[in-house]
């Protein structure tokens, strides 16, 4: 094989391997909204795509968020996570109104 054909074969092979690896990872179909407490002590909002509520909480715990005062900080605690849509609302009505204003 010529050097050009060999390089092309290697590139095509690498692309197929990359495509197969990407196809194995399924994109999460659910979206969750979480009310969190940042290390600064302020409430924070985070929307996460995850396979389950448990996955969403696990991902939220390791996140860094911008709190309501605009400061970036790690998550200290999870107050509540709910599935986005499906007519679900946060128990904290003030926080629910805050998230609705964000969407506008």
Residue pairs with C-beta under 8 A, 6 or more apart in sequence:
1 9
26 51
27 49
28 49
28 50
28 51
28 55
29 49
29 51
30 49
30 50
30 51
30 52
30 56
30 83
30 84
31 47
31 48
31 49
31 83
31 84
31 85
32 47
32 48
32 49
32 50
32 53
32 56
32 81
32 82
32 83
32 84
33 45
33 46
33 47
33 81
33 82
33 83
33 84
33 90
33 99
34 45
34 46
34 47
34 48
34 56
34 57
34 60
34 78
34 79
34 80
34 81
34 82
35 43
35 44
35 45
35 78
35 79
35 80
35 81
35 90
35 92
35 95
36 43
36 44
36 45
36 46
36 60
36 63
36 65
36 75
36 76
36 77
36 78
36 79
37 43
37 44
37 75
37 76
37 77
37 78
37 79
38 44
38 65
38 67
38 71
38 73
38 74
38 75
38 76
39 73
39 74
39 75
39 76
40 67
40 69
40 71
40 73
41 76
42 67
42 68
42 69
42 71
43 67
43 68
43 79
43 95
43 98
44 65
44 66
44 67
44 68
44 73
44 75
45 65
45 68
45 95
45 98
45 99
45 102
46 60
46 63
46 65
46 75
47 84
48 56
48 59
48 60
48 63
48 81
50 56
50 59
53 81
53 83
56 81
57 78
57 81
60 75
60 78
60 81
61 75
61 78
62 75
63 74
63 75
64 72
64 73
64 74
64 75
65 72
65 73
65 74
65 75
66 72
67 73
68 98
79 92
80 90
80 91
80 92
82 88
82 89
82 90
89 96
90 96
90 99
